[in-house]
Amino acid sequence: MLVTELPLPHRPKGSPYTVNDQLMVTTALAIAHWNREHGARPRPLRITMPVDDRPRDTTMPIGNGTRLVEVPFAPGELKADLPTLLRRTAERTRALKALPRPQLGHGAALLTTPWAPVAVRAALTRGLRRAAAPWTSTTLLSNIGRIPYPLDFGEEAGRAHAVWFSAPARMPRGLTVTTASTAGRLHLALRWSRALLSHGDGAHLRDLFEHYLHTTEVTP
């Protein structure tokens, strides 16, 4: 795992896209760049993203209210100019958020239904994970958003002025990109499986992410 702190990307007032869309485009461009450097043929990308479905009022339930969606990118789309790519990504993420879907997907909903003993369902899950690996998204992007107040851990520990968190990077999803913003800074954590990347690879991906994050700061 590698953590770093970056400036928050600028977004022109009235932009049709969000910071989350900028992070999604940044991740897609960085991965496409990485694949080109390593001689991979152009192919579609799919990036998994948690979507928060909880209402923002007094009816909001306690607990995990997110579900996972996959945001696709065709090879040709990533060659478009940045304003077009950001707009298309925003339209796509809005459409995916609007679709009703079980929290962890239809497959997970079936596997968590108590139709068989836990050990049987666990073995089936491992088998399905291996079988579906060639078609599974290899990257997850999770943006927790802005943390508007400092986290206070008491008199001895003091206040935290930076927050990092990371999602597991278990194969076949061997790379996770997680972000949070505090005090006007973006706190990025890259986590990867050693079966996919080495430590030096992670540092290079961080540099690519920083570069492409800056390119999303387009002006009208």
C-alpha positions as CSV (number, residue, x, y, z in Angstrom):
1,M,0.0,0.0,0.0
2,L,1.1,3.5,-0.8
3,V,-0.4,6.8,0.6
4,T,0.1,10.3,-0.6
5,E,-1.4,13.8,-0.4
6,L,-2.4,15.8,-3.5
7,P,-4.1,19.1,-4.2
8,L,-7.8,18.8,-4.7
9,P,-8.6,19.1,-8.5
10,H,-10.1,22.4,-9.6
11,R,-13.5,22.2,-11.1
12,P,-15.0,25.1,-12.9
13,K,-18.2,26.5,-11.4
14,G,-21.3,25.0,-13.0
15,S,-19.4,22.0,-14.4
16,P,-21.7,19.1,-15.4
17,Y,-19.4,16.6,-13.7
18,T,-18.3,16.0,-10.1
19,V,-15.0,15.5,-8.4
20,N,-15.8,11.8,-8.3
21,D,-16.1,11.9,-12.1
22,Q,-12.7,13.6,-12.3
23,L,-11.3,10.8,-10.1
24,M,-12.9,8.1,-12.3
25,V,-11.5,9.7,-15.5
26,T,-8.1,10.0,-13.8
27,T,-8.1,6.3,-12.8
28,A,-9.1,5.2,-16.3
29,L,-6.5,7.3,-18.0
30,A,-3.7,6.2,-15.6
31,I,-4.6,2.5,-16.1
32,A,-4.8,2.9,-19.9
33,H,-1.4,4.6,-19.9
34,W,0.0,1.8,-17.7
35,N,-1.3,-0.8,-20.1
36,R,0.2,0.9,-23.2
37,E,3.6,1.1,-21.5
38,H,3.5,-2.7,-20.9
39,G,2.5,-3.6,-24.4
40,A,-1.1,-4.6,-23.7
41,R,-3.5,-4.3,-26.7
42,P,-6.2,-1.6,-26.3
43,R,-9.3,-3.2,-24.7
44,P,-12.3,-1.9,-22.7
45,L,-11.8,-1.0,-19.1
46,R,-14.3,-1.6,-16.3
47,I,-13.7,0.2,-13.0
48,T,-15.8,-0.8,-9.9
49,M,-17.3,2.0,-7.9
50,P,-19.3,2.0,-4.7
51,V,-22.5,4.0,-4.9
52,D,-24.2,5.5,-1.8
53,D,-28.0,4.9,-2.0
54,R,-28.8,6.3,1.5
55,P,-31.2,9.2,1.7
56,R,-29.9,12.4,3.2
57,D,-32.7,13.0,5.7
58,T,-33.9,11.6,9.0
59,T,-34.8,8.3,7.4
60,M,-31.2,7.5,6.6
61,P,-30.5,4.0,8.1
62,I,-27.4,3.3,10.1
63,G,-24.9,0.9,8.4
64,N,-23.5,0.3,5.0
65,G,-25.8,1.7,2.4
66,T,-23.6,1.3,-0.6
67,R,-23.7,-1.0,-3.6
68,L,-21.1,-1.7,-6.3
69,V,-21.4,-0.7,-10.0
70,E,-19.0,-1.1,-12.9
71,V,-18.2,1.9,-15.0
72,P,-17.1,0.9,-18.5
73,F,-14.7,2.7,-20.9
74,A,-14.2,1.8,-24.5
75,P,-10.6,2.3,-25.8
76,G,-11.6,5.0,-28.2
77,E,-13.4,7.0,-25.5
78,L,-10.2,7.5,-23.6
79,K,-8.8,9.3,-26.6
80,A,-11.5,12.0,-26.6
81,D,-10.8,15.5,-25.4
82,L,-11.1,15.9,-21.6
83,P,-14.3,18.0,-21.5
84,T,-16.1,15.3,-23.6
85,L,-14.7,12.4,-21.6
86,L,-15.7,14.1,-18.3
87,R,-19.2,14.8,-19.6
88,R,-19.7,11.2,-20.8
89,T,-18.4,9.8,-17.6
90,A,-20.8,12.0,-15.6
91,E,-23.7,10.8,-17.7
92,R,-22.7,7.2,-17.3
93,T,-22.2,7.4,-13.5
94,R,-25.6,9.1,-13.1
95,A,-27.3,6.4,-15.1
96,L,-25.7,3.6,-13.1
97,K,-26.6,5.3,-9.8
98,A,-30.2,5.5,-11.0
99,L,-30.5,1.7,-11.8
100,P,-32.0,-0.4,-9.0
101,R,-29.7,-3.2,-8.1
102,P,-28.9,-5.5,-5.0
103,Q,-26.3,-4.1,-2.7
104,L,-23.5,-6.4,-3.9
105,G,-25.0,-7.5,-7.2
106,H,-27.4,-10.2,-8.2
107,G,-24.7,-12.9,-7.9
108,A,-23.8,-11.9,-4.3
109,A,-27.5,-11.7,-3.4
110,L,-27.9,-15.4,-4.5
111,L,-24.8,-16.5,-2.6
112,T,-25.8,-14.8,0.6
113,T,-29.3,-16.4,0.6
114,P,-29.3,-19.3,3.1
115,W,-30.1,-22.0,0.6
116,A,-27.1,-24.1,1.6
117,P,-24.6,-24.4,4.5
118,V,-22.1,-21.5,4.8
119,A,-19.1,-23.8,4.0
120,V,-20.8,-24.9,0.7
121,R,-21.6,-21.3,-0.3
122,A,-18.0,-20.2,0.6
123,A,-16.5,-23.0,-1.6
124,L,-18.9,-22.0,-4.5
125,T,-17.9,-18.3,-4.1
126,R,-14.2,-19.1,-4.4
127,G,-14.8,-21.2,-7.5
128,L,-17.0,-18.6,-9.1
129,R,-14.4,-15.9,-8.3
130,R,-11.7,-17.9,-10.1
131,A,-14.0,-18.7,-13.1
132,A,-15.1,-15.1,-13.5
133,A,-11.6,-13.6,-13.1
134,P,-11.1,-12.9,-16.9
135,W,-14.3,-10.8,-17.0
136,T,-14.0,-9.2,-13.5
137,S,-13.0,-5.5,-13.1
138,T,-9.4,-5.4,-11.8
139,T,-9.7,-2.0,-10.2
140,L,-11.9,-0.4,-7.6
141,L,-12.2,3.4,-7.1
142,S,-13.8,4.5,-3.8
143,N,-14.1,8.2,-2.9
144,I,-15.4,8.8,0.6
145,G,-15.7,12.5,-0.2
146,R,-15.1,15.6,2.0
147,I,-14.6,15.2,5.7
148,P,-15.8,18.6,6.9
149,Y,-14.4,18.5,10.5
150,P,-11.2,17.3,12.1
151,L,-11.3,13.9,13.8
152,D,-10.5,14.3,17.5
153,F,-8.9,11.3,19.2
154,G,-8.6,12.9,22.7
155,E,-6.2,15.0,24.6
156,E,-3.2,12.7,24.2
157,A,-3.6,11.8,20.5
158,G,-4.9,15.1,19.4
159,R,-6.7,15.9,16.2
160,A,-6.2,14.3,12.8
161,H,-5.6,16.7,9.9
162,A,-5.4,14.0,7.2
163,V,-7.4,10.8,6.7
164,W,-6.5,7.8,4.6
165,F,-8.4,4.6,4.2
166,S,-8.1,1.7,1.8
167,A,-10.2,-1.1,0.4
168,P,-8.9,-4.7,0.1
169,A,-7.1,-5.6,-3.1
170,R,-7.7,-9.3,-3.3
171,M,-7.3,-10.9,-6.7
172,P,-8.8,-10.7,-9.3
173,R,-9.5,-7.1,-8.3
174,G,-5.9,-6.5,-7.5
175,L,-5.8,-2.7,-7.4
176,T,-7.9,-0.3,-5.3
177,V,-7.8,3.5,-5.4
178,T,-9.3,5.2,-2.4
179,T,-9.6,8.9,-1.6
180,A,-10.8,11.3,1.0
181,S,-10.5,15.1,1.1
182,T,-9.6,16.9,4.3
183,A,-8.6,20.6,4.8
184,G,-8.6,21.2,1.1
185,R,-6.3,18.3,0.2
186,L,-6.9,15.0,-1.5
187,H,-5.6,12.0,0.5
188,L,-5.0,9.1,-1.9
189,A,-4.3,5.4,-0.9
190,L,-3.2,2.9,-3.6
191,R,-3.4,-0.7,-2.5
192,W,-2.4,-3.7,-4.7
193,S,-1.9,-7.4,-4.7
194,R,1.7,-8.6,-5.0
195,A,0.4,-11.0,-7.6
196,L,-0.3,-7.9,-9.8
197,L,2.2,-5.2,-9.0
198,S,5.5,-4.7,-7.2
199,H,6.3,-1.8,-4.9
200,G,8.0,0.2,-7.7
201,D,4.9,-0.3,-9.9
202,G,2.7,1.3,-7.2
203,A,4.9,4.4,-7.1
204,H,4.7,4.7,-10.9
205,L,0.9,4.4,-10.8
206,R,0.8,7.1,-8.2
207,D,2.8,9.4,-10.5
208,L,0.5,8.6,-13.4
209,F,-2.6,9.3,-11.2
210,E,-1.2,12.7,-10.1
211,H,-0.4,13.6,-13.7
212,Y,-3.9,12.8,-15.1
213,L,-5.6,14.3,-12.1
214,H,-4.0,17.6,-13.0
215,T,-5.2,17.2,-16.7
216,T,-8.8,17.0,-15.6
217,E,-8.6,20.6,-14.3
218,V,-10.0,21.8,-17.6
219,T,-11.4,25.3,-18.1
220,P,-14.4,26.2,-20.2
